[in-house]
């Protein structure tokens, strides 16, 4: 069992002498200094800019030679650590930790307590997220034990994860589909050994999130779905609304936010999002959706009862950008958004009272029709639908899509 010198090393890391040392000798030399100081597994809490940089950069180092890994925007990871600006911290808590071995960073993890989620579901859960680790069971054990101790200190009784800071953060550890490229930062990507590391520690399955593939230009809507669409149209109880441009979308954004917060109430991951969380999630999503592909379903009173957020896949540009967002990287992203052959369908939602009434069929029909009108889109992914979203999973089965990725959220009673 690895010796974890968390308290001692944390005091050392934040001591006046070491802070002074960091300023004087710089990034590379203090890491060399640390390597001479310890050859055991040491866990430190991220508390300053230097340790934040180590936390962010480790994932890039670990996956630098992996062709399927899509690097996140580094600014997004820094935002998750920003307790003054990220909306998660308006109501909840999180801390971040690094693992060192032989003076090198060998792992990282975040511990979270989502208080509104716990209140809504009447549970005492903690979560782990941003977990990355070399293939070393002792390192993984040290990181997960740190989260367990963090949770116990707060009176929490279970750890669930990976589960992040907002609704668009990817869920779970990938357990199938490693040969396929990660869909932007809408999901996590990891090496296959992660599953073994967490299961050896004692974690068991909580819920799976499946992602599906379809080829829009070749796809033919099944007769069963066509009949459902015809019935809905004949009734006149729901209709599809299309958008002209981003300005048109912004006119509807408050109604979209309200529908977003109500559509997923029966989902495993649901909790009532705060106004700032809705702003953060929906406003960011609207910036990159394709207006002519954004579909919403309205009832007779013109209330939104369903929607789907289609994103052009910028993964190829993100891989070239390596986490950066400078002028050149932004130009590359914008070019990719206009030329990519891949679509990502994320955030598909129907209000619970309208599920099973043909709304999903109407939504998918309209979406595929719009996608087929743009011949450049030859690949599409429906990203991360939880197995607990029973109606949506039934709809996917009826559509005959190909399930090709699976991400597993784990749980551990403590």
C-alpha positions in Angstrom: 0.0 0.0 0.0 1.4 3.4 -1.0 2.2 5.8 1.7 0.2 9.0 1.2 1.8 12.0 2.8 -1.1 14.4 2.0 -1.1 16.6 5.1 2.7 16.9 5.4 3.3 17.6 1.7 0.4 20.0 1.5 1.9 22.0 4.4 5.3 21.9 2.6 3.8 22.9 -0.8 2.2 26.0 0.7 5.0 26.9 3.1 6.7 30.3 2.7 10.0 28.6 2.0 8.6 26.5 -0.9 6.6 29.4 -2.4 9.7 31.4 -2.4 11.6 28.5 -3.9 9.1 28.2 -6.7 9.4 31.9 -7.5 13.2 31.8 -7.6 14.0 28.6 -9.4 11.1 28.4 -11.8 8.8 25.6 -13.0 11.2 23.0 -14.2 13.7 23.2 -11.4 11.2 23.0 -8.5 9.9 19.8 -10.1 13.4 18.5 -10.1 13.7 19.6 -6.5 10.6 17.8 -5.6 11.8 14.6 -7.3 14.8 14.5 -4.9 12.6 15.3 -1.9 10.3 12.2 -2.4 10.2 8.9 -4.2 6.8 7.8 -2.8 3.2 8.6 -3.9 2.4 12.0 -2.6 -1.0 13.7 -2.9 -1.2 17.5 -2.8 -4.2 19.8 -3.1 -4.2 22.3 -5.9 -4.1 25.7 -4.4 -2.0 28.0 -6.6 -1.3 28.9 -10.2 1.7 26.5 -10.4 -0.2 23.5 -9.2 -3.2 24.5 -11.4 -0.9 24.4 -14.4 0.4 21.0 -13.5 -3.2 19.8 -13.1 -4.2 21.0 -16.5 -1.1 19.9 -18.4 -1.0 16.3 -17.1 -3.8 15.1 -19.3 -2.1 16.6 -22.3 1.1 14.8 -21.5 -0.7 11.5 -20.8 -2.6 11.5 -24.1 -0.1 13.3 -26.4 0.4 10.3 -28.7 -3.3 9.1 -28.7 -5.0 9.7 -32.0 -8.5 9.4 -30.6 -8.1 11.9 -27.8 -9.7 15.3 -28.4 -8.0 17.9 -26.1 -10.3 20.1 -24.1 -9.9 23.8 -24.1 -7.5 24.5 -21.3 -9.5 27.6 -20.4 -12.5 25.3 -19.7 -10.5 23.2 -17.2 -9.1 26.3 -15.5 -12.7 27.6 -15.3 -13.7 24.4 -13.4 -11.1 25.3 -10.8 -12.2 29.0 -10.6 -14.3 29.1 -7.4 -15.0 32.8 -7.9 -16.5 32.6 -11.4 -17.8 29.1 -12.2 -21.5 28.9 -11.4 -21.1 25.5 -9.7 -19.5 27.2 -6.8 -22.5 29.4 -6.2 -24.0 26.4 -4.3 -21.5 23.6 -4.1 -17.9 22.6 -3.3 -15.0 21.1 -5.1 -11.3 20.6 -4.6 -8.6 19.3 -6.9 -5.7 17.0 -6.2 -2.4 15.9 -7.8 -0.5 12.7 -7.4 3.3 12.7 -7.5 5.7 9.7 -7.8 9.4 10.1 -8.1 8.9 13.8 -8.4 6.6 13.5 -11.4 2.9 14.1 -11.8 1.3 10.7 -12.3 -2.4 11.4 -11.7 -5.0 14.0 -10.9 -8.6 14.0 -9.6 -11.4 16.4 -8.5 -13.7 15.8 -5.6 -17.1 17.4 -5.7 -20.3 17.8 -3.6 -23.3 19.0 -5.7 -25.6 20.2 -2.9 -28.7 20.9 -5.1 -28.4 17.4 -6.6 -28.2 15.9 -3.1 -31.2 17.9 -1.9 -33.4 17.1 -4.9 -32.6 13.3 -4.7 -32.4 13.1 -0.9 -28.9 11.5 -1.1 -25.5 12.2 0.4 -23.3 11.8 -2.7 -19.9 13.1 -3.5 -18.6 12.9 -7.0 -15.2 12.5 -8.6 -14.2 14.1 -12.0 -11.2 15.1 -14.1 -9.7 11.7 -13.2 -6.5 10.9 -15.1 -3.8 8.4 -14.0 -0.9 6.4 -15.3 -1.5 2.6 -15.3 -0.6 2.1 -11.7 -3.1 0.8 -9.2 -1.3 2.3 -6.2 -1.5 5.8 -7.8 -5.2 5.3 -8.6 -5.9 4.0 -5.0 -4.2 7.1 -3.5 -6.3 9.5 -5.6 -9.6 7.7 -4.9 -8.8 7.4 -1.2 -8.2 11.2 -1.2 -11.7 11.7 -2.6 -13.1 9.2 -0.1 -11.5 11.0 2.8 -12.7 14.4 1.4 -16.3 13.0 1.2 -16.3 11.4 4.7 -15.1 14.7 6.2 -18.3 16.3 4.8 -20.6 13.6 6.1 -21.2 12.1 2.6 -21.9 8.4 2.3 -21.3 7.6 -1.4 -18.9 8.5 -4.3 -20.3 8.6 -7.8 -18.4 9.4 -10.9 -17.0 10.6 -13.2 -19.6 13.3 -12.9 -18.8 16.9 -13.5 -19.7 20.6 -12.9 -22.5 21.0 -15.4 -25.0 19.3 -17.7 -22.7 19.4 -20.7 -19.7 17.9 -19.0 -19.2 14.4 -20.2 -20.2 11.5 -17.9 -18.4 8.3 -17.0 -15.4 6.3 -17.8 -15.3 5.0 -21.4 -15.6 1.2 -21.4 -16.4 0.6 -25.1 -15.6 2.2 -28.5 -11.9 3.2 -27.8 -11.2 3.0 -31.6 -13.5 6.0 -32.3 -12.5 9.6 -31.9 -13.8 11.5 -28.9 -16.6 13.8 -29.7 -15.2 17.2 -28.9 -15.5 17.9 -25.1 -19.0 16.5 -25.0 -17.7 13.3 -23.5 -14.7 11.9 -21.8 -12.0 9.8 -23.3 -9.7 7.5 -21.4 -7.4 4.5 -21.8 -9.0 1.1 -21.3 -7.1 0.4 -18.1 -9.1 3.1 -16.2 -12.0 0.6 -15.9 -9.7 -1.9 -14.2 -8.3 0.7 -11.8 -11.6 1.9 -10.5 -13.2 -1.5 -10.3 -10.2 -2.9 -8.5 -10.7 -0.2 -5.9 -14.3 -1.4 -5.3 -16.4 0.8 -7.6 -19.4 -0.8 -9.3 -21.7 0.3 -12.1 -24.2 3.0 -11.4 -25.4 3.8 -14.9 -24.2 3.6 -18.5 -24.4 6.4 -21.1 -24.5 5.2 -24.7 -23.5 7.1 -27.8 -24.9 6.1 -31.2 -23.8 6.5 -34.8 -25.9 7.1 -37.9 -25.2 8.2 -41.5 -27.7 11.0 -42.3 -27.4 10.8 -46.1 -28.0 7.1 -46.2 -30.5 6.9 -43.4 -34.1 5.9 -44.1 -36.7 6.6 -41.4 -38.3 3.3 -40.3 -42.0 2.9 -41.2 -43.0 2.8 -37.6 -41.5 6.3 -37.0 -43.0 7.6 -40.2 -46.5 6.5 -39.1 -46.0 8.2 -35.7 -44.9 11.5 -37.5 -48.0 11.4 -39.7 -50.3 10.8 -36.7 -48.8 13.8 -34.8 -49.0 16.1 -37.8 -52.6 15.0 -38.4 -53.6 15.8 -34.8 -52.0 19.2 -35.1 -51.1 19.1 -31.4 -47.4 19.7 -32.0 -45.3 21.3 -34.7 -41.7 21.9 -35.6 -40.2 25.3 -35.6 -37.0 26.2 -37.5 -34.6 29.1 -37.0 -33.2 31.5 -39.5 -30.1 32.6 -37.8 -28.4 33.1 -34.4 -30.3 36.3 -33.8 -33.6 34.4 -34.2 -32.3 31.8 -31.7 -31.4 34.5 -29.1 -35.0 35.8 -29.3 -36.1 32.4 -28.0 -33.2 31.6 -25.6 -35.2 32.2 -22.4 -37.9 29.8 -23.5 -35.2 27.3 -24.5 -33.6 27.6 -21.1 -36.9 27.0 -19.4 -37.6 23.9 -21.5 -34.0 22.7 -20.9 -34.5 22.8 -17.2 -37.8 21.0 -17.3 -37.1 18.3 -20.0 -34.8 16.1 -18.0 -36.6 15.9 -14.7 -36.8 12.1 -14.9 -33.2 11.7 -15.9 -30.7 10.1 -13.5 -28.4 13.1 -13.7 -31.1 15.8 -13.2 -31.2 18.5 -10.7 -32.8 22.0 -11.0 -30.2 24.2 -12.6 -29.7 27.7 -11.2 -30.2 30.7 -13.5 -26.4 31.2 -13.8 -25.9 27.5 -14.6 -28.5 27.7 -17.3 -26.9 30.8 -18.7 -23.5 29.1 -18.7 -24.7 25.9 -20.3 -27.3 27.1 -22.8 -25.7 30.3 -23.9 -22.4 28.5 -24.6 -24.3 25.8 -26.5 -26.2 28.3 -28.6 -23.0 29.9 -29.8 -21.9 26.9 -31.8 -25.2 25.3 -32.9 -26.2 25.4 -36.5 -29.4 27.6 -36.7 -31.0 25.8 -39.6 -30.5 22.5 -37.8 -31.7 23.6 -34.4 -35.2 22.1 -33.9 -37.8 22.8 -31.3 -41.2 21.3 -30.9 -44.1 23.7 -30.0 -47.5 22.8 -28.7 -50.8 24.6 -29.7 -49.9 27.5 -27.3 -46.5 27.9 -28.9 -44.8 26.7 -25.7 -41.6 24.7 -26.2 -42.1 21.0 -25.4 -39.1 19.5 -27.1 -35.7 20.4 -28.6 -32.5 19.0 -30.0 -29.1 20.9 -30.0 -27.1 20.0 -33.1 -23.4 20.8 -33.0 -20.9 20.7 -36.0 -18.0 18.5 -34.8 -14.8 20.6 -34.3 -12.8 17.6 -32.9 -10.2 17.7 -35.7 -9.4 21.4 -35.1 -9.4 20.9 -31.4 -6.8 18.1 -31.8 -4.6 20.5 -33.8 -5.1 23.3 -31.4 -3.9 21.2 -28.4 -6.1 23.1 -25.9 -5.2 26.6 -27.0 -7.6 29.3 -28.0 -5.5 32.1 -29.6 -6.3 33.9 -32.8 -4.9 31.2 -35.1 -6.7 28.4 -33.1 -10.0 30.3 -33.3 -9.7 30.7 -37.1 -9.0 27.0 -37.3 -12.1 26.2 -35.3 -14.3 28.4 -37.3 -13.0 26.8 -40.5 -13.7 23.3 -39.1 -17.2 24.3 -38.1 -18.0 25.2 -41.7 -16.3 22.2 -43.3 -16.7 19.2 -41.0 -18.6 16.2 -42.2 -19.7 15.2 -38.7 -22.7 16.3 -36.7 -23.2 15.9 -32.9 -26.7 15.6 -31.6 -26.6 16.5 -27.9 -29.2 17.7 -25.5 -32.2 15.9 -27.0 -35.1 16.6 -24.7 -38.9 16.2 -24.6 -41.0 17.4 -21.6 -42.1 14.4 -19.6 -45.8 15.1 -20.2 -45.3 14.9 -23.9 -43.1 11.8 -24.1 -44.7 8.8 -25.8 -47.0 11.2 -27.8 -44.9 11.3 -31.0 -42.8 14.3 -30.1 -39.5 12.5 -30.3 -40.5 11.0 -33.7 -41.4 14.5 -35.0 -38.2 15.9 -33.7 -35.9 13.2 -35.2 -37.8 13.4 -38.5 -37.3 17.1 -38.8 -33.7 16.9 -37.7 -32.7 14.2 -40.2 -34.6 16.1 -43.0 -32.6 19.2 -42.2 -29.3 17.3 -42.0 -30.0 15.5 -45.3 -30.5 18.9 -47.0 -26.9 19.7 -46.2 -25.0 17.1 -48.2 -21.6 17.7 -46.4 -22.9 15.9 -43.2 -22.3 12.2 -43.8 -21.6 11.2 -40.2 -23.6 11.9 -37.0 -23.4 11.0 -33.4 -26.2 11.0 -30.8 -24.1 11.6 -27.7 -24.5 10.1 -24.2 -28.0 9.0 -23.6 -28.4 7.4 -20.2 -29.9 3.9 -20.0 -32.3 5.3 -17.4 -33.8 7.6 -20.0 -36.2 4.8 -20.9 -38.3 6.6 -23.6 -35.3 8.0 -25.4 -33.6 4.6 -25.4 -36.8 3.1 -26.9 -36.8 5.8 -29.6 -33.1 5.0 -30.4 -33.9 1.3 -30.7 -36.8 2.1 -33.0 -34.6 4.3 -35.1 -32.2 1.4 -35.5 -29.0 3.4 -34.8 -25.7 1.8 -34.1 -24.5 1.9 -30.5 -20.8 2.4 -30.7 -19.5 4.0 -27.5 -20.3 3.4 -23.9 -19.4 5.4 -20.8 -20.0 4.1 -17.3 -20.6 6.1 -14.2 -19.5 4.2 -11.1 -20.5 4.3 -7.4 -18.9 3.3 -4.1 -20.6 3.2 -0.7 -18.3 4.7 1.9 
